[in-house]
Amino acid sequence: MPRPRKPPELSILEGGSGRRRKYTDQPMSERVKTGIPPCPPNLSVAAKKEYQRVTTLLVDVISPLDLAILCVYCEAYSHWCDATKQIAKEGLTAPTLAGNSVNPLVRVAQIYATQMRDCAAKLGLSPRDRIQTKVEKDPDSTRDKWTLEDGTSLLDQ
């Protein structure tokens, strides 16, 4: 599996070994504005609950462009919950003519867990991806990352 592409900000900082042109006009966070997209009505009840939970956590990071991947994540979460509940009722094994075998719902739960993990990585839900996600600075704020809340600068010390 190929390595995921670096964010433009990191690519500019590190430079490149090739002769390809780097993004130098403006960072990606300035080109895409954040904001919570409205919840689509076609999601299941469990998916809507997960949508509300995730959007409240990612209020500064998510944008309307992320709506499709967020919906896929929420539906995968809903189906994964259903599959794990059925596995809890029926057990991990299922009787067959040749004896006991692994319950087919285990594979279904694995598929949805993989889909959730892939979508979570694209949305920045894992710790590794949150590090790579740059949050747009509030334009009203005059503090920078080197200034403490009391107004003292870390650079002056």
MIVO-287212 format. One line per 4 residues: number of its first residue (from 1); their letters; for each residue x, y negated, z of C-alpha. Coordinates in steps of 0.001 Angstrom, whole numbers, plus 500000, padded with zeros to 6 digits. Layout:
BEGIN
NUM) a) X,Y,Z | ... $
This chain:
BEGIN
1) mprp) 500000,500000,500000 | 501526,496632,499046 | 502371,493999,501583 | 499707,491271,502034 $
5) rkpp) 500478,487905,500481 | 502001,485263,502747 | 499931,482196,503591 | 500975,479117,501572 $
9) elsi) 502209,477309,504684 | 504597,480139,505560 | 505726,480452,501961 | 506635,476756,501849 $
13) legg) 508583,476973,505111 | 510563,480062,504150 | 511054,479179,500525 | 511265,481890,497938 $
17) sgrr) 513866,484029,496268 | 512185,483810,492884 | 511680,480918,490526 | 507952,480774,490982 $
21) rkyt) 506490,477446,491911 | 505392,477159,495535 | 502299,475390,496831 | 503578,471948,497711 $
25) dqpm) 500591,469660,497132 | 498691,470340,500363 | 498274,473195,502828 | 495492,475712,502351 $
29) serv) 493782,474606,505574 | 493187,471147,504081 | 491692,472565,500884 | 489120,474794,502609 $
33) ktgi) 486881,473252,505231 | 485669,475337,508152 | 482111,475724,509326 | 479768,478527,510286 $
37) ppcp) 477700,479744,507345 | 474053,480544,508150 | 473208,484168,508922 | 471730,485936,505871 $
41) pnls) 468229,487327,506443 | 468990,490691,504820 | 471296,491898,507632 | 470069,494594,510008 $
45) vaak) 469272,493723,513632 | 472587,495073,514983 | 474485,493340,512167 | 472815,490015,513010 $
49) keyq) 473870,490373,516660 | 477445,491089,515582 | 477288,488133,513174 | 476310,485803,516028 $
53) rvtt) 479044,487226,518272 | 481811,486916,515676 | 480846,483459,514430 | 480871,482051,517968 $
57) llvd) 484392,483415,518430 | 485664,482164,515063 | 483927,478795,515015 | 487130,476877,514108 $
61) visp) 488505,479433,511663 | 485616,480715,509558 | 484420,478968,506418 | 481417,479420,504117 $
65) ldla) 483748,481226,501697 | 484012,484055,504230 | 480291,484836,504217 | 480447,487945,502016 $
69) ilcv) 483318,489589,503879 | 481695,488705,507212 | 478429,490350,506117 | 480292,493487,505018 $
73) ycea) 482026,493593,508416 | 478750,493174,510321 | 476913,495850,508320 | 479853,498246,508702 $
77) yshw) 479745,497595,512446 | 476015,498320,512506 | 476413,501615,510607 | 479406,502594,512758 $
81) cdat) 477315,502047,515920 | 474510,504194,514497 | 476936,506984,513561 | 478636,506998,516973 $
85) kqia) 475255,507129,518746 | 474254,510135,516621 | 477611,511812,517345 | 477016,511281,521076 $
89) kegl) 473623,513025,520755 | 474652,515870,518441 | 478272,516383,519507 | 481516,516464,517560 $
93) tapt) 480854,519906,516113 | 477937,521204,514085 | 476928,524850,513668 | 477366,526292,510177 $
97) lagn) 477064,529793,508689 | 480801,530352,509118 | 480834,529088,512744 | 481246,525669,514218 $
101) svnp) 482657,522885,512083 | 483289,519167,512500 | 480116,517101,512460 | 479855,515209,509112 $
105) lvrv) 478963,512058,511047 | 482526,511954,512371 | 483759,511299,508830 | 481026,508683,508331 $
109) aqiy) 482130,506892,511521 | 485749,506996,510330 | 484804,505457,506982 | 482937,502588,508637 $
113) atqm) 485733,502068,511182 | 488218,501748,508312 | 485933,499297,506525 | 485572,497264,509723 $
117) rdca) 489359,497210,510226 | 489957,496026,506663 | 487359,493272,506929 | 488594,492265,510389 $
121) aklg) 492088,491780,508992 | 490753,489480,506286 | 488707,487480,508801 | 491542,487128,511312 $
125) lspr) 489987,489262,514044 | 493150,491198,514915 | 495946,489566,516958 | 498431,489860,514092 $
129) driq) 496079,488117,511689 | 495168,485390,514192 | 498851,484442,514333 | 498909,484012,510565 $
133) tkve) 495661,482027,510460 | 496209,478283,510685 | 493396,476318,512322 | 492700,472882,510875 $
137) kdpd) 493521,470074,513295 | 490680,467846,514456 | 491100,464512,512586 | 489871,462566,515634 $
141) strd) 492584,464021,517845 | 495756,461962,518213 | 497658,464671,520105 | 500169,466769,518240 $
145) kwtl) 501621,470125,519273 | 504517,468458,521092 | 502345,466271,523338 | 500856,467568,526585 $
149) edgt) 497342,466728,527756 | 498637,464070,530154 | 500330,462254,527234 | 503946,463188,527969 $
153) slld) 506007,464372,525021 | 507954,467617,525132 | 510564,466105,522827 | 511500,463382,525318 $
157) q) 512474,465829,528058 $
